[in-house]
Amino acid sequence: MGEDDDIRIIEVCGTSGIGKTTLAKVVHNQMSPHFEGKSFLVDVREISEKCGLVSLQKQLLSQILFDESFNFFNIHEGKAIISHRLSHKRVLVVLDDVENLLHLKCLVGMRNWFSVGSRIIVTKKDEHLLRSYRVDGVYKPTTLKANNAHHLFNLKAFGCETVPKEDFIELAKHVVGYAGGLPLALKVLGSLLCDRDARQWTSAIEGLERDSNKEILDRLQISFDGLEEREKNIFLNIACFFNGEEKDFVMKVLDGCEFFPPLYKLKVLNLKGSKNLIKAPDFTTTPNLKILVLEGCTRLVYVHPSIGVLTRLKLLNLRGCKSLRSFPTKIGMESLEMLILLGCSKLQSFLEIDGKIEYLLELWFDGINIKELPSSIENLSSLVLLNLKDCRDLVDLPGSIDGFEFINKLNLRDCNLCEGDIPRDISRLSSLKQLDLRSNNFISIPSSLTRIPKLDFLRLSDCRALKSLPELQTSITNVRINGCTSLEIVENPTNSSKVCNLKDWATILGVNCFRLAENIDALTLLKKYLNIR
C-alpha cells in the first residue's frame, strides 16, 4: 500500500462476483487499526441512485467522526466539510462499486482532502473509469484456480477445506466446474448445498443446469443492466448461440455479422504511433468518445474543429505530434480531465476555453512555442497539475492565479522567465507542493514565493543569474540550487537554531555554487545544513 508519507488511491476492478468487495473488506479490517479514521461505503452506485450523494457524504463523515452529527443539504457543502474536517486526519476510505467520476469527486475529491499516509480504495467494474484520476495502483482479481475454488466451495458446503465423504467427491467437482472459479457462485452454491445429502445434491445440480441460482443471477443482472441496448443484444447472442465456444471463433463470427458497435457508440480511439496520419478526422460521428489518443502521430498537421464539441471526452493525448501547427480556437469539452500537448513544438497558438471545464485536472504543455496562455485558463478551477516546461517563447503568465486553488504541481522550467515575471500573488496557490523554476533568468525570487503554505519541493537549479535566496517556508523539505553560479546569499536568520526556517530533515542541495561557497557566512551555513561541493 506504499509509504506512510504519501496519499495513495488503489483501484480494484473486475466483473461482478469476482471478489472485489470481499477483498476490500479484508484489507479494510486488517489495516484500519493503523489509521486515525476509517470509512467503508458499500454499494455506492445503488445508494447514490436511491438516496443521493449527500447521504453518502454524511455517512463517510459519521463513520470517521462518529461522535458528531452533520446537517447539510447539497454536495458542494458536503465537499467543503469533508475537505476541511478531514484534511489533518490519516484515514482509510473504501468506496465500493463506484460507477462514475462524480462519486469520487464528491466523496474523496482531491488528495489534499486528507492527511499524508491516507489510503483510498475504490472497487468498480469499469477498468477505464479512473484512467484520468491518477490512481497509484490497479488490482484486477481473477477467477480462482481449481485448488482454491475447491477449498472455498468446501468451506461453505462442508465447513472444511476437503470433502469429508467419498460420496460427494464427484458431485463437488461437478459444482465447482459449473461455478467456473467465480467466488460469488462458489459461496452461494456451497451455502445452498450445506447439510444436504447426496440425493439432494444430485437433484440441486440437475436444477442448476435447468435454471441458475437466483442470488447469483440477481448480482450478475446489475452488470447486464449497465450495458447499452446493442451491447445487451451481443451478450444474449453469445449466451444463446456460442456458449462454450473459443473466444477467437466467436469474435470472427460477430465481426462478419457486423455486430460491433457503430462509430457513434465508440468510446475509445487509440491511434498511437500512426506516423502517416496527416489530418485527424471529423469527430461529429463519435459524440460518445471518452478517450482519444493521437500520441506519436509525428506527421499530424491538422485537428478537425469538431474535436472541440466532444462533450464526453475525458482524455486527449497529442504527445509528440511535432508537426501539429494549429488547434481549434475554442473547446467546450466539459468532461475533459487530462489534456496532453507535450512535444507539440510547432504549435504556436492555443485555444480559448469555452465555458467552465470544471473537471480538468492536468494540462501538459511542455515544449509548445506559445507566447501567452489564454485568459480563460483561469476558468480551470479543478486543475491540479500545470506543466509549461520548455515554453521558451512564453511572454506572460496568467495575470491572476486566484482560481487555481487545487493546483499542487507547477512546472515552469526553462520558460525564459526574467526578473519580475513570477506572479507576485503566487503565495495564493494554497495547495501547491512542487514548484519547478529551473533554468530561468531571474536575479531574485519574490518574497511571496516563500509564503506558499504547503510548498514542499522547490527546484531552482541552473538559474545562473540568481543572486539571492530569501528565508524559506517551514513546509519546504527539499530545495535544489545546483549550478546557480551567481548565487551569493542564502538568507540566514540571526538565530542559528532557525537556519533557513526549514524542517529538521530538510535538504538543500547545491552543486557548483561557486560564489556561495566563497561567502564566509554562507560557508558557515552550508557546513551545517547544505551539501555543497
C-alpha positions, 0 to 999 in steps of 0.5 A, spaced: 500 500 500 506 504 499 509 509 504 506 512 510 508 519 507 504 519 501 496 519 499 495 513 495 488 511 491 488 503 489 483 501 484 480 494 484 476 492 478 473 486 475 466 483 473 461 482 478 462 476 483 469 476 482 471 478 489 472 485 489 468 487 495 470 481 499 477 483 498 476 490 500 473 488 506 479 484 508 484 489 507 479 494 510 479 490 517 486 488 517 489 495 516 484 500 519 487 499 526 493 503 523 489 509 521 486 515 525 479 514 521 476 509 517 470 509 512 467 503 508 461 505 503 458 499 500 454 499 494 455 506 492 452 506 485 445 503 488 445 508 494 447 514 490 441 512 485 436 511 491 438 516 496 443 521 493 450 523 494 449 527 500 447 521 504 453 518 502 457 524 504 454 524 511 455 517 512 463 517 510 463 523 515 459 519 521 463 513 520 470 517 521 467 522 526 462 518 529 461 522 535 458 528 531 452 529 527 452 533 520 446 537 517 447 539 510 443 539 504 447 539 497 454 536 495 458 542 494 457 543 502 458 536 503 465 537 499 467 543 503 466 539 510 469 533 508 475 537 505 476 541 511 474 536 517 478 531 514 484 534 511 489 533 518 486 526 519 490 519 516 484 515 514 482 509 510 476 510 505 473 504 501 468 506 496 465 500 493 462 499 486 463 506 484 460 507 477 462 514 475 467 520 476 462 524 480 462 519 486 469 520 487 469 527 486 464 528 491 466 523 496 474 523 496 475 529 491 482 531 491 488 528 495 489 534 499 482 532 502 486 528 507 492 527 511 499 524 508 499 516 509 491 516 507 489 510 503 483 510 498 480 504 495 475 504 490 472 497 487 468 498 480 467 494 474 469 499 469 477 498 468 477 505 464 473 509 469 479 512 473 484 512 467 484 520 468 484 520 476 491 518 477 490 512 481 497 509 484 495 502 483 490 497 479 488 490 482 484 486 477 482 479 481 481 473 477 477 467 477 480 462 482 484 456 480 481 449 481 485 448 488 482 454 491 475 454 488 475 447 491 477 449 498 472 455 498 466 451 495 468 446 501 468 451 506 461 453 505 458 446 503 462 442 508 465 447 513 472 444 511 477 445 506 476 437 503 470 433 502 469 429 508 465 423 504 467 419 498 460 420 496 460 427 494 467 427 491 464 427 484 458 431 485 463 437 488 467 437 482 461 437 478 459 444 482 465 447 482 466 446 474 459 449 473 461 455 478 467 456 473 472 459 479 467 465 480 467 466 488 460 469 488 457 462 485 462 458 489 459 461 496 452 461 494 452 454 491 456 451 497 451 455 502 445 452 498 448 445 498 450 445 506 447 439 510 444 436 504 445 429 502 447 426 496 440 425 493 439 432 494 445 434 491 444 430 485 437 433 484 440 441 486 445 440 480 440 437 475 436 444 477 442 448 476 443 446 469 435 447 468 435 454 471 441 458 475 441 460 482 437 466 483 442 470 488 447 469 483 443 471 477 440 477 481 448 480 482 450 478 475 443 482 472 446 489 475 452 488 470 447 486 464 443 492 466 449 497 465 450 495 458 447 499 452 441 496 448 446 493 442 451 491 447 445 487 451 443 484 444 451 481 443 451 478 450 444 474 449 447 472 442 453 469 445 449 466 451 444 463 446 448 461 440 456 460 442 456 458 449 462 454 450 465 456 444 473 459 443 473 466 444 477 467 437 471 463 433 466 467 436 469 474 435 470 472 427 463 470 427 460 477 430 465 481 426 462 478 419 455 479 422 457 486 423 455 486 430 460 491 433 458 497 435 457 503 430 462 509 430 457 513 434 457 508 440 465 508 440 468 510 446 475 509 445 480 511 439 487 509 440 491 511 434 498 511 437 504 511 433 500 512 426 506 516 423 502 517 416 496 520 419 496 527 416 489 530 418 485 527 424 478 526 422 471 529 423 469 527 430 461 529 429 460 521 428 463 519 435 459 524 440 460 518 445 468 518 445 471 518 452 478 517 450 482 519 444 489 518 443 493 521 437 500 520 441 506 519 436 502 521 430 509 525 428 506 527 421 499 530 424 498 537 421 491 538 422 485 537 428 478 537 425 474 543 429 469 538 431 474 535 436 472 541 440 464 539 441 466 532 444 462 533 450 464 526 453 471 526 452 475 525 458 482 524 455 486 527 449 493 525 448 497 529 442 504 527 445 509 528 440 505 530 434 511 535 432 508 537 426 501 539 429 501 547 427 494 549 429 488 547 434 481 549 434 480 556 437 475 554 442 473 547 446 467 546 450 469 539 452 466 539 459 468 532 461 475 533 459 480 531 465 487 530 462 489 534 456 496 532 453 500 537 448 507 535 450 512 535 444 507 539 440 513 544 438 510 547 432 504 549 435 504 556 436 497 558 438 492 555 443 485 555 444 480 559 448 476 555 453 469 555 452 465 555 458 467 552 465 471 545 464 470 544 471 473 537 471 480 538 468 485 536 472 492 536 468 494 540 462 501 538 459 504 543 455 511 542 455 515 544 449 509 548 445 512 555 442 506 559 445 507 566 447 501 567 452 496 562 455 489 564 454 485 568 459 480 563 460 485 558 463 483 561 469 476 558 468 480 551 470 478 551 477 479 543 478 486 543 475 491 540 479 497 539 475 500 545 470 506 543 466 509 549 461 516 546 461 520 548 455 515 554 453 521 558 451 517 563 447 512 564 453 511 572 454 506 572 460 503 568 465 496 568 467 495 575 470 491 572 476 492 565 479 486 566 484 482 560 481 487 555 481 486 553 488 487 545 487 493 546 483 499 542 487 504 541 481 507 547 477 512 546 472 515 552 469 522 550 467 526 553 462 520 558 460 525 564 459 522 567 465 526 574 467 526 578 473 519 580 475 515 575 471 513 570 477 506 572 479 507 576 485 500 573 488 503 566 487 503 565 495 495 564 493 496 557 490 494 554 497 495 547 495 501 547 491 507 542 493 512 542 487 514 548 484 519 547 478 523 554 476 529 551 473 533 554 468 530 561 468 533 568 468 531 571 474 536 575 479 531 574 485 525 570 487 519 574 490 518 574 497 511 571 496 514 565 493 516 563 500 509 564 503 506 558 499 503 554 505 504 547 503 510 548 498 514 542 499 519 541 493 522 547 490 527 546 484 531 552 482 537 549 479 541 552 473 538 559 474 545 562 473 543 569 474 540 568 481 543 572 486 539 571 492 535 566 496 530 569 501 528 565 508 524 559 506 517 556 508 517 551 514 513 546 509 519 546 504 523 539 505 527 539 499 530 545 495 535 544 489 540 550 487 545 546 483 549 550 478 546 557 480 553 560 479 551 567 481 548 565 487 551 569 493 546 569 499 542 564 502 538 568 507 540 566 514 536 568 520 540 571 526 538 565 530 542 559 528 537 554 531 532 557 525 537 556 519 533 557 513 526 556 517 526 549 514 524 542 517 529 538 521 530 533 515 530 538 510 535 538 504 538 543 500 542 541 495 547 545 491 552 543 486 557 548 483 555 554 487 561 557 486 560 564 489 556 561 495 561 557 497 566 563 497 561 567 502 564 566 509 557 566 512 554 562 507 560 557 508 558 557 515 551 555 513 552 550 508 557 546 513 551 545 517 545 544 513 547 544 505 551 539 501 555 543 497 561 541 493 
